[in-house]
Amino acid sequence: MSSKEIKQPASALSSPRFCNMGNFMRMQKIESLDGLDFVVVGIPFDTASSFRVGSRFGPNGIRNISVMMKPNNAILEVNILEELKGGDYGDVEVIPGYILPTYENIEKELAPIVQAGVVPIALGGDHSITLAELRAVAKGHGKVSLVHFDSHADINEEVFGERYNHGTPFRRAIEEGLIDPHTSIQVGMRGSLYDPDEFKKAAELGLKVIPAHKVRELGFEETINQIKERVGNNKVFLTFDIDFVDPAYAPGTGTPEVGGFTSYETLGILRALKELNFVAFDIVEVAPCYDSCEITTLLAANIAFEFMSILAVQKKNGKK
């Protein structure tokens, strides 16, 4: 479909939300990248999970509940599809149980998107997928800054003796030169740890970590300032693990940690980053089988909507 033909999704005032489901926000299915600003792409791989699997169904769950989303963001004062051209690009053909060939498929699918100047918004899948996404992003943009929201740092050397796992992607990304750790930041880490020195080890890798308790001590305004100062004007990949949010608000995930953030706080933090130079986003670890009344998938859909809204604001203001 030509980007010139892209239209607003059907309004629920005239077409019931339960009709024509399947694509994110009932947007049009996209096949050509010509002239696009963004695409939504599913990466339903979860066999690098260390505890509960099920995030392979995350993309489908997020898409299904995304019919609740409307195109206008009242707080950011933008209609995403008046400012942007984009839609749903479908799913990467993952290979369950085989992470290395799945990485090859992710990179193969995402590299043309990035090289076309289109911003991918990926729906996971467990957090292992982000390494392959970063490989594709680095092909088009070089080394980027990482803004990482999570309850875990994901910088283990190995998990179960394996180097590729949802607990290792950012150590691998640093080793492969995909991200600049000195302009990258991790926010929200909390809970019990395998290694009491994990935050020190993150610092040794060059990363800045603001654990959840420090976010509370600093306050959200100062936390946001530190994120902005850390990445500066660099190109940014924003990766969002849904377990950043407290399980009271997002129970549908594989490795939940108590003491997290509310959905309201989460959306506020993301909106405050609207000036950063984003080149890619993902949201991972959404496991609908552990969800309650679709509250986790609904939050994930809203987070993806905020990603799009940020891009729309930037384009509206001539920054994209």
Buried (B, 14 or more C-beta within 10 A) or exposed (E): EEBEEBEBBBEBEEEEBEEEEEBBBBBBEBEEBEBBBBBBBBBBBBBBBBEBBBBBBBBBBBBBBBBBBBBEBEEBEBBBBEBBBBBBBBBBEBBEEEBEEBBBBBBEBBBEBBEBBBBBBBBBBBBBBBBBBBBBBBBBBEBBBBBBBBBBBBBBEEBEEEEBBBBBBBBBBBEEEBBBBEBBBBBBBBBEEEEEEBBEBBEEBEBBBBBBEBBEEBEBEEBBEBBBEBBEEBBBBBBBBBBBBBBEBBBBBBBBBEBBBBBEBBBBBBBBBBEBBBBBBBBBBBBBBBBEEBBBBBBBBBBBBBBBBBBBBBBBEEEB
